[in-house]
Amino acid sequence: MKARLGRVFPRGWPDFALQVGIWLGFALAYQVARGVADRGADEALRNGQQVIDIQRALHALFETDLEQVVLGSGDFLVSAVNWTYWLSQFPVLGVGLLWIYFFRNESFLGVRNWVLLTNVIALVGYVAIPTAPPRMFPEEGFVDTLLVASSFNHESGLIQLASNPYAAMPSVHAADALVIGLVMATLVKSPVAKLAWALWPAWVWFAVMASGNHFWLDIAAGVAVALAAAAILAWVGSRRRVAPAVASSRRW
């Protein structure tokens, strides 16, 4: 039985179990951070209003117009936007990571570390600067498309239990979509799949704004976090490569 499992998993079943354990540990850390952030509701609303004020000062508060276009375009587009919001964060990211683990395993650790570091930085941001999403400001013209067009929304019991309502800044939806979209576009072979994955980040960014869940500043911050995580990992990797070379030169 163990030999059979070893043939299924690229690095053996113990490694696969370890990777699952890492993600479960991260999920626990997320819940702890959520509990801390939940205690800052008033601060989160003030921060969300500040984002609105900044975008208005920049003459770039266009999310309400985007929502009205989507809501006026029929049920299909509204449903597509809503389901993208739900599925992009965990199911699509998870399927992408599983595919990389089983079929491009040599790339898995680098991608895993990029996703994890991106999310850890974002969690720090959620605790330090809790920010309410656009949907919590109906007086500003924002609409929660999930609430008006779906029975599965932020008011659902399971969602209320598991999600962080004040995790708008930075947008992990935006950051994770960028990471998995870029990586998958480089790893898949089909031209159609490459194009789909390359366009995936932009579609997710559109969806999270059009559903009233993120401001464009949240998305910009999420992209910045993903790029910062990539830069940190690249720096750490370069340091690790330099250290053996320096040690070797000293022996001579």
N, C-alpha and C positions, 0 to 999 in steps of 0.2 A: 504493500500500500504506500509506504514512504517513497519507494523508488518511483512509483507511478506519479505521485504528487510532484516529485522532483523534476519529472519530465514536463509536467504542465507549467510549473512556475520557473521562469528564467533563472532565478537565483535560489531556487528551492523554496519550499513552503515556509520555513522559519523566517526567511527574509520578507516574504509577502505578509506574514503575520505581524512582523515588526513594523512594516509600512502602515498597515491598518491601525496598529496601536498608536503610531505617531499621530495619525489623523484624528483618532478618538481623543487623544490627549489634547490636541489643539481645540477640538470641539468643546471640551471641558473648560479650557482656558477662555474660550469665547463666552461661555455662559457666565463665568466669574466676572469678566469685563462688562458683560451686559448688566449684571446686578449692580455694579458700581455706577455705570452710566445712567441707569434708570433712576437713581436718586437725584439726578440733576435735571429734572424736567423743566423747571423755570429757566435755568441756565441754557438748556438746549433750545428753548423757544426764543430766548434773547439772541443766541448765536445764529439761529435760523433767520431771524428778522434782520440781523446784521448782514447776512449774505444777500438777502433781498435788497437791502439798502445799497450795498456795494454794487450789485449788478444794475440797479436802477441808476446809480450815479454814472455808471459806465454806458448807460443807454443800451444795455444788453440783457434786459429782463424779458426774454422772448418765450420762456417755457409755457406761459399761459396760452399764447397764440398757437404754439405747437400742439398743445392739448386740444384746443378747439378744432384744429384741422383734423386731428385723428378722430375725435368724437363725431365730427361731421362727415367722416368718410365711410361710415358703415360698420357693422358688427365685426367683419372679418379683421380689419386692421386693429380695432380695439382689442379683440381677442388675441391677435398675434403679439401686440405690445404687452398685454397682461401676462401671457404665458411665457414670453421671453424673460420678463422680470422674474417669474418664479423659477424657471428652469435654468437660467444662465448661471446662477450663483453656485449651485451644488451639482445638479444632475449633469449638465453639459461639461462642467469642469471635471467632475468625477469620472465621467466616461472618457474624456480626453486623457486624463492621467492614467486610467486603467489601460487604455490602448497603447500609450507610450510604454507603460511598464511591461506589457506582454509582447509588443511588436517592435519597440525601439528602446529596449531596456538600457542600452548604453547612454541614452540621453535622460533617463528618468531622474537620477539623483539631482542633476543640475536643475531640471524643471521643478522638481519637488521643492528644492531649497528656495528657488525663486518665488514660488507661490507662498510657501510658508513665511519667508521673510517679509514679503509684501503684506501679508495678512497680519503679522505680528506688529509691524510698524503702524498699520491701520488701527489695530486694537489700542495701541498707545494713544493714537489720536482720538479715538472714541471716548476714552477715559478722561483725557486731558481737556478735550474740547467737544463735549456732547452737542450735537447739532440736529435740530428738528428738520425733517424733510419738507418739501413744498406742500404736500398733501395736508399738512397740519395748519396751513394758512389759507383756508377757504375765503376769508375776507379780502385776500389779495388776488382772488380770481383763480386759484389753483383748484384742480379737481382730482379726487382720488378715483381714477378709472377702475381700479380693482373693486372699490366699494359700490360704484354705480352700475357696474356691468358684470359682476361676478359674485357668486355666493361664497367663493373661496378668496378671502381677503384678510387684511390685517386685524379684523375684528373676530376672525375665527379663533376658537379656543386654543388649538395647537399652535397656531402662528403667534398668538399673544404670549404663549408660554416660552417659545423657542427663539423668538426674534428680538433684536434690539431696536426699539422704535426711534432711538436718537442716534443712529449710526449713519447719518447722511454724509458727513465730512470726515475723511475722504470716501469716495465711492469705491467700495471693494468690488461691486459689480463691474465697474469700469476697469479697475486694475486687473482683476482676474480674467476678464474678457480679452484684454490686451495681451496678457501673458500667454494664455492658451491659444488665442488666435494666431499670434506670431509664431509660436512654437509648432503648432500643428500645420500651419501653412508651409513651414520648411521641411516637415517630416513626411507628410503624405505625398504620394506619387501622382495621383490623378490631377490633371489640370483643373477640373471642375471643383474638386475638393479643396485644392489650393486656393482658388478664388473665393470659395465659400468661407473658408477659415480666415482669409485675409480681410474679408468684409465683415466678419463676425463682430469685432470690437465696435465698429461704427454703428452697426445695427443695435447692439446692446446699449450703447450710449444714447441713441435715439429713443429706445424703448423706455429706459429708466427716467428720461426727462418727460416723455409723452405720457407716462403713467402717473406723474406727479410724485415720484419717489426721489428724484435727485435734481439739484440745480446743476447748471453747466460748470459752475465753480467746483462743485463736488467731484465732477468727472475729471476736471483738470487736475485737482488734487490727487485723485486716484491714479491717474496716469503718471503724475510726478512721483508718487510713492513707488509704483512699479519700476520706473526708471531708476530711482534711487536705490532700490533693492538690487537691481541688476548691476549697478555700478559698485555697490558694496561687495557683492559676490565676486565680481571680476577683480576687484582690488585684493580680496582675500585669496583668490586663486593665484594671482600673480605673486603675492607674498610667499605662498606655499611653494611655488615653482622656483623662486629666487633662493629660498633658504637652503635647499639641498645643494644648489650650485655653489653658494658661498661656502658651505661646510666642506664641499669637495675641494674647492680651491685652496682652502686653509690647510688641508692635509698635504698639499703639495708645497 
